[in-house]
Amino acid sequence: MTSLPRRHLLVAAGAGLFSSPFSQAEAAWPAKPVRIVVPFAPGGTTDILARTMAPELGRALGQTFVVENKPGAGGNVGADMVAKSPADGYTLLMGTVGTHAINQSLYPKMPFDPLKDFAPVTLVAGVPNVLVMNPAKAEALGIRSVADLIRHARANPGKLNMASSGNGTSIHLSGELFKSMTGTFLLHFPYRGSGPALLDLIGGTMDLMFDNLPSAMPHIKAGKLKALAVTSAERSAALPELPTIAEAGPVKGFDASSWFGLLAPAGTPAEIVSRLQQESARALATPAVKERLLSQGAIPGGNTPAEFASYIAAETRKWAAVVKQSGAKVD
């Protein structure tokens, strides 16, 4: 076989004649719909944020972004599915502080490694949690503040039930931390997401919940839930009149906030991760999206993949200490 002169090979390489099929696939991405897996049931903050981002990314990248709910095991079922999906940019996860910073300290065995099995894309939003009660139950028991709640719970251990979006979520851990720091016992009922938990709380089956502010906000404004305090160190700009738990309890040093971010399976090409981050950051900076999130109590993100990876590592260390302090466990 006649070989090409080296000069011709260099020209051909420069023209892209020997580019690999994989690099061509990267250039064409996305060539089909992309799914964003939400590891919780519809109606919660994870779901709300995914459905906010999906159409924005779809418009920017010229493909449909489909939200798919895969609840179970405190978010581990959906996260594990994404971890084991092809690293081609067509399956993403709306991860949470639970799936990526809490669960590995709470569960004795994890089906995936939150750090090694994912490529962080960007932080989408940070939110405080909010302590809410069924209004009728609060009125009947004379609970108008966090201090009232603590007094009643101490006098009636196990008589109040506490809903959560699932074992290991920040909603669950906020409640466990509260119990630990106040010497109270609230009976925990884990659900498969905030949506179904909120329905039972509003309906009166459950008594209280430490929900993410964006999913609880519409019900607070409609009078369907009574808000007692936010769980963050500072008050929320969305509900500035609402005290923090540290102020209202008082429960000195109480701080348990949530966050949500996009992640891809480990090994996803850096070019795809970078493009997803850039378009996500642009969307989060638009006045319409920014105002929508802020009005719900969420603080828009948009950091780089490297910054998000560092943030996850720091949050993992922080929540490991919270889990240890609270004594929470999941069998």
C-alpha positions as CSV (number, residue, x, y, z in Angstrom):
1,M,0.0,0.0,0.0
2,T,1.3,3.4,-0.9
3,S,1.8,5.6,2.2
4,L,1.0,9.3,2.2
5,P,3.9,11.8,2.6
6,R,4.1,13.2,6.2
7,R,3.2,16.6,4.8
8,H,-0.1,15.3,3.4
9,L,-0.9,13.6,6.7
10,L,-0.4,16.8,8.7
11,V,-2.7,18.7,6.2
12,A,-5.3,15.9,6.5
13,A,-5.2,15.9,10.3
14,G,-5.5,19.7,10.3
15,A,-8.6,19.5,8.1
16,G,-10.2,17.0,10.5
17,L,-10.2,14.1,8.1
18,F,-8.9,11.7,10.8
19,S,-11.2,13.0,13.6
20,S,-12.7,10.2,15.7
21,P,-16.4,9.3,15.5
22,F,-16.6,10.1,19.2
23,S,-15.4,13.7,18.7
24,Q,-17.9,14.1,15.9
25,A,-20.6,12.9,18.2
26,E,-19.5,15.5,20.8
27,A,-19.7,18.2,18.2
28,A,-23.3,17.1,17.3
29,W,-24.5,16.9,20.9
30,P,-27.3,17.1,21.6
31,A,-28.7,15.2,18.6
32,K,-31.7,13.7,20.5
33,P,-33.7,14.6,23.7
34,V,-31.9,14.8,27.0
35,R,-33.5,13.6,30.2
36,I,-33.0,15.2,33.6
37,V,-33.7,12.6,36.3
38,V,-35.3,13.9,39.5
39,P,-34.7,11.4,42.3
40,F,-37.9,12.3,44.1
41,A,-41.7,12.4,43.4
42,P,-43.2,15.4,41.5
43,G,-44.2,18.5,43.4
44,G,-41.0,19.1,45.5
45,T,-38.3,21.6,45.1
46,T,-36.0,19.2,43.2
47,D,-38.8,18.7,40.7
48,I,-39.7,22.4,40.5
49,L,-36.1,23.4,39.7
50,A,-35.7,20.7,37.1
51,R,-38.8,21.8,35.4
52,T,-37.6,25.4,35.5
53,M,-34.3,24.5,33.9
54,A,-35.5,22.0,31.3
55,P,-37.2,24.4,28.9
56,E,-34.4,27.0,29.3
57,L,-31.7,24.4,28.3
58,G,-34.0,23.1,25.5
59,R,-34.2,26.6,24.0
60,A,-30.5,27.2,24.3
61,L,-29.3,23.8,22.9
62,G,-32.1,23.2,20.4
63,Q,-33.3,19.9,21.8
64,T,-36.0,18.7,24.2
65,F,-35.0,18.3,27.8
66,V,-37.4,15.8,29.5
67,V,-37.8,15.6,33.3
68,E,-38.2,12.0,34.6
69,N,-39.1,11.3,38.3
70,K,-37.4,8.3,39.8
71,P,-38.0,8.4,43.6
72,G,-36.9,6.1,46.3
73,A,-34.4,5.5,49.1
74,G,-33.8,9.2,49.9
75,G,-32.9,9.9,46.3
76,N,-30.5,7.0,45.9
77,V,-32.6,5.1,43.4
78,G,-32.7,7.9,40.8
79,A,-29.1,9.0,41.5
80,D,-27.8,5.4,41.1
81,M,-29.6,5.1,37.7
82,V,-27.8,8.2,36.4
83,A,-24.5,7.0,37.8
84,K,-24.8,3.8,35.8
85,S,-26.1,5.5,32.6
86,P,-23.9,6.1,29.5
87,A,-21.6,9.1,29.9
88,D,-22.8,10.6,26.7
89,G,-24.6,13.8,27.9
90,Y,-28.1,12.4,27.4
91,T,-28.9,11.5,31.0
92,L,-28.4,14.1,33.8
93,L,-29.3,14.3,37.5
94,M,-30.9,17.1,39.5
95,G,-28.9,16.1,42.5
96,T,-29.4,17.4,46.0
97,V,-27.6,17.9,49.3
98,G,-29.2,14.6,50.3
99,T,-28.0,12.5,47.3
100,H,-24.5,14.0,47.2
101,A,-23.6,15.2,50.7
102,I,-25.8,13.5,53.3
103,N,-26.7,9.9,52.3
104,Q,-23.2,8.5,52.4
105,S,-23.0,9.3,56.1
106,L,-26.5,8.1,56.8
107,Y,-26.8,4.9,54.8
108,P,-24.6,1.9,55.9
109,K,-24.2,0.9,52.2
110,M,-24.5,3.1,49.1
111,P,-25.1,1.8,45.6
112,F,-22.9,4.6,44.1
113,D,-20.1,6.9,45.0
114,P,-21.4,10.5,45.1
115,L,-17.9,11.9,44.3
116,K,-16.3,9.3,41.9
117,D,-19.4,8.3,39.9
118,F,-20.5,11.8,38.8
119,A,-19.2,14.8,36.9
120,P,-20.5,18.0,38.6
121,V,-22.0,20.5,36.1
122,T,-23.3,23.4,38.2
123,L,-25.1,24.4,41.4
124,V,-28.6,25.4,40.3
125,A,-29.9,26.9,43.6
126,G,-29.4,27.0,47.3
127,V,-32.5,27.3,49.6
128,P,-33.3,27.4,53.3
129,N,-35.8,24.9,54.7
130,V,-38.8,26.1,56.5
131,L,-40.6,24.7,59.5
132,V,-44.3,24.4,58.7
133,M,-47.3,23.0,60.5
134,N,-50.8,22.1,59.6
135,P,-52.7,25.3,60.6
136,A,-55.6,23.5,62.2
137,K,-53.3,21.4,64.4
138,A,-51.2,24.4,65.3
139,E,-54.3,26.3,66.3
140,A,-55.8,23.4,68.3
141,L,-52.5,22.9,70.2
142,G,-51.9,26.7,70.7
143,I,-48.6,26.5,68.8
144,R,-47.8,29.9,67.4
145,S,-44.0,29.9,67.5
146,V,-41.0,27.6,67.6
147,A,-40.8,28.1,71.4
148,D,-44.4,26.9,71.7
149,L,-43.6,23.8,69.6
150,I,-40.6,22.9,71.7
151,R,-42.6,23.2,74.9
152,H,-45.5,21.1,73.6
153,A,-43.1,18.4,72.1
154,R,-41.2,18.1,75.3
155,A,-44.4,17.6,77.3
156,N,-45.8,15.2,74.7
157,P,-43.0,13.0,73.3
158,G,-43.9,11.1,70.2
159,K,-47.3,12.7,70.0
160,L,-46.4,14.9,67.0
161,N,-45.6,13.3,63.7
162,M,-43.0,14.8,61.3
163,A,-43.2,14.3,57.5
164,S,-40.1,14.4,55.3
165,S,-39.3,13.9,51.6
166,G,-37.4,10.7,52.4
167,N,-34.7,9.3,54.6
168,G,-31.4,11.2,54.3
169,T,-32.8,14.3,52.7
170,S,-32.0,17.7,54.2
171,I,-35.7,17.9,55.1
172,H,-35.3,14.8,57.2
173,L,-31.9,15.9,58.7
174,S,-33.2,19.3,59.5
175,G,-35.9,17.6,61.7
176,E,-33.4,15.2,63.3
177,L,-31.0,18.1,64.1
178,F,-33.9,20.0,65.6
179,K,-34.9,17.0,67.8
180,S,-31.3,16.6,68.9
181,M,-30.7,20.2,69.7
182,T,-34.1,20.7,71.5
183,G,-34.4,17.4,73.4
184,T,-37.7,16.5,71.7
185,F,-39.0,13.4,70.1
186,L,-41.1,13.8,66.9
187,L,-42.3,10.6,65.1
188,H,-40.7,10.6,61.6
189,F,-42.7,9.5,58.5
190,P,-40.5,9.5,55.3
191,Y,-42.3,10.0,51.9
192,R,-41.0,9.6,48.4
193,G,-40.7,13.3,47.9
194,S,-42.0,16.6,49.2
195,G,-45.1,16.6,47.0
196,P,-46.9,13.7,48.6
197,A,-45.6,14.7,52.1
198,L,-47.1,18.2,51.7
199,L,-50.4,16.8,50.6
200,D,-50.7,14.8,53.8
201,L,-49.5,17.7,55.9
202,I,-52.1,20.0,54.3
203,G,-54.8,17.3,54.7
204,G,-54.0,16.9,58.4
205,T,-52.5,13.4,58.4
206,M,-49.2,14.8,59.3
207,D,-48.5,17.6,61.9
208,L,-45.3,19.3,60.8
209,M,-42.5,19.3,58.3
210,F,-39.1,21.0,57.6
211,D,-39.7,21.5,53.9
212,N,-37.6,23.3,51.2
213,L,-38.9,26.8,51.0
214,P,-39.8,26.9,47.2
215,S,-42.2,23.9,47.4
216,A,-43.8,25.1,50.7
217,M,-44.1,28.8,49.6
218,P,-47.3,28.6,47.6
219,H,-49.1,26.8,50.4
220,I,-47.8,29.3,53.0
221,K,-49.0,32.2,50.9
222,A,-52.4,30.4,50.4
223,G,-52.8,29.9,54.2
224,K,-52.7,26.1,53.8
225,L,-49.5,25.9,55.9
226,K,-48.4,27.8,59.0
227,A,-44.8,28.8,58.8
228,L,-42.9,29.0,62.1
229,A,-39.3,29.7,61.1
230,V,-36.6,29.1,58.4
231,T,-33.7,26.7,59.1
232,S,-30.9,28.9,57.7
233,A,-28.5,31.1,59.7
234,E,-30.0,34.2,58.1
235,R,-33.6,35.2,57.4
236,S,-34.9,34.6,53.8
237,A,-35.5,37.6,51.6
238,A,-38.6,35.9,50.3
239,L,-40.1,35.8,53.8
240,P,-38.2,38.5,55.7
241,E,-40.8,38.6,58.5
242,L,-40.2,35.0,59.3
243,P,-37.5,34.4,62.0
244,T,-34.8,31.8,61.9
245,I,-35.0,28.8,64.2
246,A,-32.0,30.1,66.0
247,E,-33.9,33.4,66.7
248,A,-37.3,31.9,67.4
249,G,-36.4,28.9,69.5
250,P,-34.0,30.0,70.6
251,V,-31.9,27.1,69.3
252,K,-28.4,28.7,69.2
253,G,-26.3,27.8,66.1
254,F,-29.1,26.0,64.2
255,D,-28.4,26.0,60.4
256,A,-29.6,23.4,58.0
257,S,-30.1,24.6,54.4
258,S,-30.5,22.7,51.1
259,W,-29.0,22.9,47.6
260,F,-29.7,21.4,44.2
261,G,-27.4,21.0,41.2
262,L,-27.0,19.3,37.8
263,L,-24.6,16.4,37.5
264,A,-23.7,14.0,34.7
265,P,-22.3,10.4,34.9
266,A,-18.5,10.4,35.5
267,G,-16.6,10.3,32.2
268,T,-19.0,12.6,30.3
269,P,-16.9,14.6,27.9
270,A,-15.6,17.8,29.4
271,E,-16.9,19.8,26.3
272,I,-20.5,18.6,27.0
273,V,-20.2,19.4,30.8
274,S,-18.8,22.8,30.0
275,R,-21.5,23.6,27.5
276,L,-24.2,22.5,30.0
277,Q,-22.7,24.7,32.7
278,Q,-22.5,27.7,30.5
279,E,-26.1,27.5,29.3
280,S,-27.3,26.8,32.8
281,A,-25.5,29.8,34.1
282,R,-26.9,32.0,31.4
283,A,-30.4,30.8,32.1
284,L,-30.0,31.3,35.9
285,A,-28.8,34.9,35.2
286,T,-31.8,35.9,33.1
287,P,-34.2,38.3,34.9
288,A,-37.2,36.0,34.4
289,V,-35.6,32.9,35.9
290,K,-33.7,34.8,38.6
291,E,-36.9,36.6,39.8
292,R,-38.9,33.3,39.7
293,L,-36.4,31.5,41.9
294,L,-35.9,34.5,44.3
295,S,-39.6,34.9,44.8
296,Q,-39.8,31.2,45.8
297,G,-36.9,31.6,48.3
298,A,-34.2,30.0,46.2
299,I,-30.9,31.7,45.5
300,P,-29.7,31.0,41.9
301,G,-26.3,29.4,41.3
302,G,-24.4,28.9,38.1
303,N,-20.8,28.1,39.4
304,T,-18.2,26.2,37.4
305,P,-17.9,22.4,37.5
306,A,-14.7,22.7,39.5
307,E,-16.3,25.1,42.0
308,F,-19.3,22.8,42.3
309,A,-17.1,19.8,43.0
310,S,-15.3,21.7,45.8
311,Y,-18.6,22.8,47.2
312,I,-19.9,19.2,47.3
313,A,-16.8,18.0,49.1
314,A,-17.1,20.8,51.7
315,E,-20.8,20.0,52.2
316,T,-20.1,16.3,52.6
317,R,-17.8,17.1,55.5
318,K,-20.3,19.5,57.0
319,W,-23.3,17.1,56.9
320,A,-21.2,14.1,58.1
321,A,-20.8,16.1,61.4
322,V,-24.6,16.9,61.4
323,V,-25.5,13.2,61.0
324,K,-23.1,12.3,63.8
325,Q,-24.5,15.0,66.1
326,S,-28.1,14.1,65.4
327,G,-27.6,10.3,65.7
328,A,-29.8,9.7,62.7
329,K,-29.5,6.3,60.9
330,V,-31.2,4.5,58.0
331,D,-31.2,0.7,58.1
